[in-house]
Amino acid sequence: MSNVSTSGDPSGVQLHTLTVTVRYAAATKPFVDPKALEAESVAHLKARVLEHFKLQDSPPGEGKTYSLALGEDLLTNPSATLGSLVQHGNHLKLSLVEQFTQG
């Protein structure tokens, strides 16, 4: 089940939205978007989440990288849509995981 909203789309096309909450252990408050589009990709959401927490990935092999996780599973497909990850209802709860890499 999804909310339907026409806001933000000048063509009036109905857009399916959901609520996304992303928790990050080092932050006191989570990232919350109550009107995330089901068609949004994991890669796009990750960019928005990193910006929200004022973080950025280090170059490969040179420090910290961040991944989104659903439960214990890291989301490895950046083109997956948020709508494809919702297990029930219209609320997607994710975590931002910090990983250290060495070159």
C-alpha positions, -999 to +999 in steps of 0.1 A: +000+000+000+013+034-009+003+070-005-005+087-037+006+123-042+005+147-071+026+173-055+059+181-071+049+169-106+036+197-128+021+172-153-004+161-126+008+124-129+001+105-097+033+096-079+035+068-054+053+078-022+064+062+010+080+072+042+117+065+045+136+066+078+174+061+078+192+057+112+229+065+116+245+054+148+266+086+151+236+109+148+209+116+174+181+121+149+174+099+118+169+111+083+132+111+075+115+117+042+077+113+045+072+117+007+100+097-009+091+084-043+088+046-047+107+050-080+137+066-064+169+046-066+190+034-037+219+055-051+199+087-052+186+081-016+222+074-004+234+107-018+205+126-001+212+107+032+250+115+031+242+151+024+218+152+053+244+138+077+272+159+061+292+128+051+309+116+020+325+084+008+363+084+007+379+073-026+379+035-030+405+019-007+413+052+012+391+054+043+354+054+051+326+043+028+289+043+036+262+018+027+225+016+032+213-015+049+178-032+053+181-051+085+214-069+084+216-069+046+237-042+028+219-028-002+243-036-030+222-028-061+223+010-065+196+010-091+171-009-070+140+013-063+128+021-028+094+006-037+110-027-044+125-028-009+093-022+011+083-054+028+049-043+041+030-011+045+045+021+032+074+028+056+109+018+047+133+017+076+170+016+067+204+021+084+234+039+073+265+017+078+300+031+081+328+008+067+365+013+069+387+003+039+424+001+036+444+004+004 
